[in-house]
Amino acid sequence: MKTKISRLSKFNLFEQFLLLVCLSLWPVSLMLVSTNNLLIYFIPELLILAAYFFYYRKISFWPILFLCLPFTNIKLLPLPLLFITLYLFFNHFKKLKLIYLFGAISLLIIFLPNFRKQSIFVYDYEANQSLIRKIYLYPNIYLARFSQNKINLYFDKATNNFFGLIDPNNYFFAFHPREIISTNHNLNKYPFPSLIFVLFGLYYFLKHPQFKFIASLILGSIINLSLLNNYDLADFILYLPLSLTIVYGAQVMKQKNQKIFYLTLSSCIIITIFELPRLFLAR
Amino acid sequence: MKFIKPLILLFLIIGIGFFLRFYKLGQIPAGLYLDEAAQGYNAYSILKTGKDEYGKNFPIIFRSFGDFKTPLYIYLIVPLIPIFDLTKFTVRFPSFFFSVLTFPLLYLLILEISPKKVRYPLALISTLLLSISPWHILFGRTNFECNVALFLLLAGIYLFFKGLKIPKLFILSALFFGLSFSAYHSERIISPLIVFALAIRYRQTIFNKKNRAVIIVSTLIGLLIVLPTLSVISTAGFASRATTLSIFNFSRIPAGFIPNIPPPFNFIINNHLVLSIKEFLSLYFSYFSPRNMFYLGDSGPRSSFPELATFYIWQLPFYILGLFLILKDKKLADLRFLTLIFFFVSPVPAALTSDPYSTIRALPLVIPQLIIISLSLLRFFRLFKPIYLKIIVFSVFILTITFSLIHLYSSVFILNEYFRAKDWNYGWQQVTEEIKKLDPKLPIVVDNARGEAYSQLLFFLKKDPLTYQTNNFEVTPNEYYSNLSRQTNKKIDQISVRSIDWVPDTKVNQYLIGDYLAISQEQIKTNKLQLIAEIKYPDSSPAFIITKTNPE
């Protein structure tokens, strides 16, 4: 298999439609569980979609749309700063006016108290008590402090979120079918055969034409969501970058091996048709 | 001289691994789980009578609690009993021993299959990571057959690669592959798949005319060893385990089943095959998931340590980078092939069962995943050319390993003992010590509503196997593998192991023993029982209560 990707294959109208059907699972399942506060999750996604569109068209003011994110959902307060910093990092601190960075920092400072209430830094009585109980088990204070300390409490919550967010099973199998996480809706996000497209997309990810935008968005979103007390549903922010990775993986696969591409796409469609009515019936 | 430095380092690594597994081997975990006790007592029974607890001569698979245990581990305990007596140390020793033997074996295997450039450092890093691996340490300190099976599987693979140069070694390789097949359930799938993959890849060398005789002899030896297991494959006992655990068992409700769907639609909405395939794939991919590997670990309390996953969190970036490297770098040749085969085949048997991320069943996966991490660690080290940078990076690495070991100590020797004592069936040893002090003329009733308490009693009291076999008939030797009916009440001299029946049992002058659910404070009061002893868990919660009835 050659790793060089000269020109990406394009999809015909029918293939585009099929891919769109495959990508419809997450929005539909989100709509079914959050009918009351749907806009909190959809508006940020639309803003990011618009930013991506402007970025793709090289319209220079696209970062402004990121600065609007905290106004739609306070849980996304760190995202503008994280995204802009990562984007600057990937571009060797060029190609983006620093004014956006200052804007993002200002927003963070202004709304930080509101964000704190939604974050891992909110006081957890149970966790603190459990920590104290464990400290008494150690033979000496140094070992106790090393193994059980307050930083661990925050670190543990953040890592729990982080690993949930980078787990492929979260996106393709709603975690494990028998695993019910109390603070999570276990939404069906993508048909599981599309995992093949994602793996393909990730393998060639560095060659993606919009790599810097997508990578900054994925990393920024994961860090932002890891800082939340409960990231459930807010993780819909990852819908666009993940869907773009799936589409990219499909494009690369179509170029490399059309038979496997059609086989994977067909399985994706079959599973989507199987899963869609189940979403409604399982409510 | 070239070989001396790596050898010294290898001995140092073996020393670390040895210490981490041998330190308080018979004491920590503090309890003795019922499977450990059953394996130990069956070995004792074989030693004394040549028969297992049911009176069957040298069984091919052990009936035990009706779970039909693999035989090799039990037979390995037999010769150890005259040396170390029937103790917790003895039943855990084979696991420890083969776990330590795996280090030099992995080292040799990597030397054998790696390109010259990476050979020694990769072998050393992989062995070091294996020696401190929480996954491998857990099964090296406790009585689990999977560690012995992993050693045998690796030995089979190593000798296979050696056999490509010295064909006579194919015979030994077949011997080890055959033994691994009998050593643990997972290897019954993994070993044949790996042999098949190796045979396809190296078919030109193997099926060379010169090697014909050796290959025939090897195949015959392999078949001869697996033949006893194959001879019972069609029995109800053998099949029962597979069908109980399998996610493709169509009598069970599949994961994701939506109730109350009318018949014509039910076939589509709750399609058993699609749901089972989805569950299988979900389970399969969970073995590669960073969340399980670096954060959650196994959810089973006996197959994990508290606050410790199967790998250390700092290994995550190296795992992701390593995956990319192993897929991309074709120069790694045999190493790449074997790692990938091992990587993709190892979780298959575990994914066929409904338990999520079962580290016992997927233990062979520890090898490819550690090779992948080691490979990228090696690449990372080589990024730093100036000597001062190398020293800094190496120091940071040593510091990280030290922190990992402190974390391991905290988890294995402190938290596990405190929080998981109940899961390790802590307290039976203390119960038997108390039983020895009781009036031998009075009968004793031990409640078995929760668990197979008789195995621990037999183990710690070292009861005569012949007497036990005579007093506790369950099935005839002919029906040993086929009749699944169980006799839950057991008679061990004056001890009856059964559920307590309060009305008749309090009318007889006898001792009643049970956990805090079987004999509550309320029952002690109501039935006017005399409290003889109370055995507590390390967290001071009650474990077992020994009482005496007061019929007058």
Contacts between the chains, C-beta under 8 A, distances in Angstrom:
chain1	res1	chain2	res2	distance
A	3	B	328	7.7
A	134	B	415	7.1
A	137	B	414	5.3
A	137	B	415	7.0
A	137	B	418	5.4
A	138	B	410	7.5
A	138	B	414	6.2
A	143	B	406	7.3
A	143	B	410	6.9
A	146	B	406	6.2
A	146	B	410	7.9
A	147	B	406	7.2
A	147	B	407	6.9
A	147	B	410	4.1
A	147	B	414	7.8
A	159	B	295	5.8
A	159	B	313	7.0
A	160	B	295	6.8
A	163	B	290	6.0
A	163	B	291	3.8
A	163	B	294	6.7
A	163	B	295	4.1
A	163	B	296	7.3
A	164	B	291	6.2
A	166	B	290	5.7
A	166	B	291	7.1
A	167	B	289	5.0
A	167	B	290	6.8
A	167	B	291	4.0
A	167	B	292	7.9
A	168	B	285	5.8
A	168	B	288	7.8
A	168	B	289	6.3
A	169	B	282	5.9
A	169	B	285	5.8
A	169	B	286	5.6
A	169	B	289	5.6
A	169	B	291	7.4
A	170	B	291	7.8
A	172	B	282	7.8
A	172	B	285	7.5
A	173	B	278	6.8
A	173	B	281	7.1
A	173	B	282	3.7
A	173	B	285	7.2
A	176	B	255	7.9
A	176	B	282	5.5
A	176	B	283	7.1
A	176	B	286	6.0
A	176	B	356	4.7
A	177	B	255	3.3
A	177	B	256	5.0
A	177	B	275	7.8
A	177	B	278	6.7
A	177	B	279	5.1
A	177	B	282	5.6
A	178	B	255	4.9
A	178	B	279	7.9
A	178	B	354	7.2
A	178	B	356	6.7
A	179	B	356	6.3
A	192	B	278	6.1
A	192	B	281	5.9
A	192	B	282	7.5
A	195	B	285	7.3
A	203	B	324	7.6
A	203	B	327	7.2
A	271	B	274	7.7
A	271	B	278	8.0
A	274	B	268	7.3
A	274	B	271	7.2
A	274	B	274	5.9
A	277	B	268	8.0
A	277	B	269	6.4
A	278	B	256	7.6
A	278	B	258	6.3
A	278	B	269	5.9
A	281	B	258	5.3
A	281	B	261	6.7
A	281	B	269	6.2
A	282	B	258	5.3
